[in-house]
Amino acid sequence: MEKSPKKVWTKKGTGLMLAKRFQVSPRWVSNVLNGKGDSDTARNIRAVAVKEYGGVAIYE
């Protein structure tokens, strides 16, 4: 099983695209990318940010 990143650094504007894709608020995506929240959706958002949007995973 692959370890899930705690935080993800992304380019400006990626959070809005992720919010639309997952039908959640941009604020919630921001919180998720900054390591707050550990639901299935939060893990999926971080994974997609890294794999499809060029985000940088930060493991703490």
N, C-alpha and C positions, 0 to 999 in steps of 0.2 A: 504494500500500500504506500502510495506516494504521500509525503508529508505536505500538508496544506500551508501556504505562506500566511503569516500573521498580518503583514501589511503589504501593500502593493503601491509602487510609485508609478503614476501614469502621466501622459501628456495632458495639457489643458484641454478640456472639452470631452475627454473620454468618459467622465462621470455622467454627463448628460446623455451620451449615446447608450451607456449601460442602463441608466434609469429608464429610458424609453424601451429598450430591449426587454428588460425584466419587469416593466410596469410598476416601478417603485419610485419614490421621490429622489431627486438628486441629493438631498441632504442625507438620506439613508445610505445611498451609495458612497458618499463621502465618508460617513462613519465606518462603513464596512471596509473600505480601502485603507482606513487608518487604524484598523485592528479592533474595532468595537463590533461585537456581535459574532456569533458562531453558529448560526443556523445553516441548514442545507442551502438555502438561497444565498446566504452570505458567502459560503465556500464556493458556490458556483460562480458568483460574480467575480470573486478574486481569481478563480481559475481562468475564466473567459478574458478578464483584463490582461492576464499574462500571455495566454496562448493566442488570442485573436487581435488584441489591441497593443501589443508590444510593451506591456507593463513589466516593471522590474520587481520581482518577488523579494521581500525582505523577511528573513526568518529570524525570530528572536527567541 
